């Protein structure tokens, strides 16, 4: 296929399909507000501007072209020629292991659609019992006491952990990101919710730990009451560890020690640690806190604004019954959210932990890579327009083995080490703005922000900020050191086979619009509605990396999309990448949130290596109004969380847009779904 440079840095029509009601309850209308990063520090556009000056790239309003990639350039559809065409032709009948299925076509059905030859079944739904004494679900007669023992609302991240010594048995650990009260209660008044509705909402957040049993030759998973089953909610006690533990910035009237927090909120994606625990990211926590306008101290007000905390009443009005959500009463309570939390699912009596050494921002997730010498590296993205990418390198080494002694040690690994933020730049030769072989390559560095020491002390690397301030106000620290402003860095996943790291950059419709930061090589589109996936080759325990764009998402018929150099006429359209996972063969799997191409969200496989690198195929789609979350891809099954089915702006309790999963005239219920091959074979084989 002949190379054709693409017209990037252009404005696109259309926006994400996420409904207004979902935006209100999921993220507090974040995308309808100005981006909170107003810093004037160096960003990627400044770094590459000199390199592009010979062609006048980034001149206001001018359409320019740019070739981007590693191992290939962005290519539009054209006549095949040369080595690429030969490789595609030679390999046309042999999809890599794990990707041999017939792609599901885009659709707007009120159902989960899977490939021909596959089956599916709901594993667990909102309101299903988690604990043995949980009452049956009564959608018209809910109570907070019941919800505390039932599966929570709007499931996001999912993990399947094998139970040792018990065949086909797992712990299913699931985040519950947020609640959408208008679709939960028949009589909900958004201006005057009842106290019981507020308590139900708090109980609907958090996490569920549920034992599930599989079946030989099938991917079906059946919940059961095991000794590990547990609900963690918006009121469960958490222990604070790391450099901000005990800080005056975290102390409240109910917790003068600054070390114990009630609850976890807006838990989005997560990660499984090699020592058997689960990490969960507290994301859009800002929306739960009221009356920011009553905070008059200018420093405190600046800090609140940088995290998107606004004045007035909140959407849910929790502050009426829980005064800790009123900033006029408890100005530090907001600082106790926005952390990576760690759950030990093997001890239902254990106190979960909030790790402050990993920094405070809107964590989409935290995921772990372990180097050859046992050094633990945790990656995390800050899911906001123009915010940053981070990693934490532990100064401690992981202990092998499954003993409780090893577990206790390993659960301290994220409390001592160095926190970094990423700055990207573009390689070029002295004679031009591309490398010698015509490709656009990128490099980057990890800038240290904070060192948490073995003795519990901490050191700031940011001028004018103490160690505690860097931990609690990490975004401001990133601003000061000139971190690169990205297009909503969400899930951040190391490949367990190659060690390369992948970042889902979901979208950013403010990019290059009305004076906002312009497009740049890693964020290459103005008004970016479809997002992209970044591939990083990292010196995991070091401070340098190289990067390239694996995917520039969107309609493959459009010239501004790129699929790793693969023939775009042979890929599935993909928009708004969100969660990432890997199958046992090393293929990347992507779930989407807010498909801007007019079809339902879905789950996609992507080939990463060889002549079919970039081949993208849709494996499933979710129902009307839903988002695809938390994929788990095993040899014998795929598990996804179907979040907010039926959340459309023309729907209501009385007139739902979806009846999934129960059908008939049932109300929609967020649920976990398992998919497997009808013949009991391996996924994608």
VENTA-V610296 format. One record per helix or strand of 2 or more residues. SS is the DSSP state (hx for helix, st for strand). FROM is the first residue (numbers start at 1). TO is the last residue. If there is no record, write none. Layout:
ss=SS from=FROM to=TO
ss=SS from=FROM to=TO
//
This chain:
ss=hx from=20 to=27
ss=hx from=30 to=32
ss=hx from=44 to=55
ss=hx from=82 to=90
ss=st from=113 to=114
ss=st from=118 to=125
ss=hx from=144 to=147
ss=st from=155 to=162
ss=st from=169 to=176
ss=hx from=181 to=183
ss=hx from=195 to=204
ss=st from=206 to=215
ss=st from=218 to=224
ss=st from=230 to=232
ss=st from=237 to=241
ss=hx from=248 to=250
ss=st from=260 to=262
ss=st from=267 to=272
ss=st from=278 to=282
ss=hx from=285 to=288
ss=hx from=292 to=294
ss=hx from=298 to=306
ss=hx from=318 to=320
ss=hx from=323 to=325
ss=hx from=333 to=336
ss=st from=340 to=343
ss=st from=352 to=355
ss=hx from=356 to=358
ss=st from=367 to=370
ss=st from=375 to=382
ss=st from=385 to=387
ss=st from=389 to=397
ss=hx from=404 to=410
ss=hx from=413 to=415
ss=st from=417 to=426
ss=st from=442 to=452
ss=st from=458 to=460
ss=hx from=467 to=472
ss=hx from=474 to=480
ss=st from=486 to=487
ss=st from=489 to=494
ss=st from=501 to=505
ss=st from=532 to=538
ss=st from=544 to=552
ss=st from=562 to=563
ss=hx from=568 to=570
ss=st from=577 to=582
ss=st from=588 to=592
ss=st from=602 to=606
ss=st from=616 to=621
ss=st from=627 to=633
ss=st from=638 to=643
ss=st from=671 to=677
//
